[in-house]
Amino acid sequence: MAYAERRERNKGVRYRGMYKAADGRYRSAGTFSTEERALAVASEAERHALVAGPAAGGLDPATRATRPGTPKATAKGKVALGHPSDSARSGLK
């Protein structure tokens, strides 16, 4: 269920639109100056998530970690690409 969350800041009051994604987690649809706009955008994002299904939310973390070309941190703090031929080209091992 989409809802608007009131946030008081130094520059005034802002509203964050929240919606439930296809994976069951709540996500932000953005921050807006009016509660009505935040709720409208969050409702539309939630409708889109229901229509598009899990494909709209991206990959689950287990699948993402095994895909070739996914950046991974190495022991030395460098970032290596997930595919072996990519790391050989970049000089990382």
LINWOWO-V406023 format. One record per backbone hydrogen bond with DSSP energy under -0.5 kcal/mol. CO is the residue of the C=O (numbers start at 0). NH is the residue of the N-H. Records with the same first field share a line. If there is no record, write none. Layout:
CO: NH + NH
//
This chain:
2: 17
3: 5
4: 15
6: 8 + 13
8: 11
11: 8
13: 6
14: 16 + 31
15: 4
16: 28 + 29
17: 2
18: 20 + 26
20: 23
24: 20
26: 18
29: 16
31: 14
33: 37
34: 38
35: 39
36: 40
37: 41
38: 42
39: 43
40: 44
41: 45
42: 46
43: 47
44: 48
45: 49
46: 50
47: 51
48: 52
51: 54
52: 55
53: 56
54: 57
59: 63
60: 64
61: 65
62: 65 + 66
63: 66
66: 69
71: 79
73: 76
77: 73 + 79
79: 71
82: 85 + 86
83: 87
84: 88
85: 89
86: 90 + 91
//
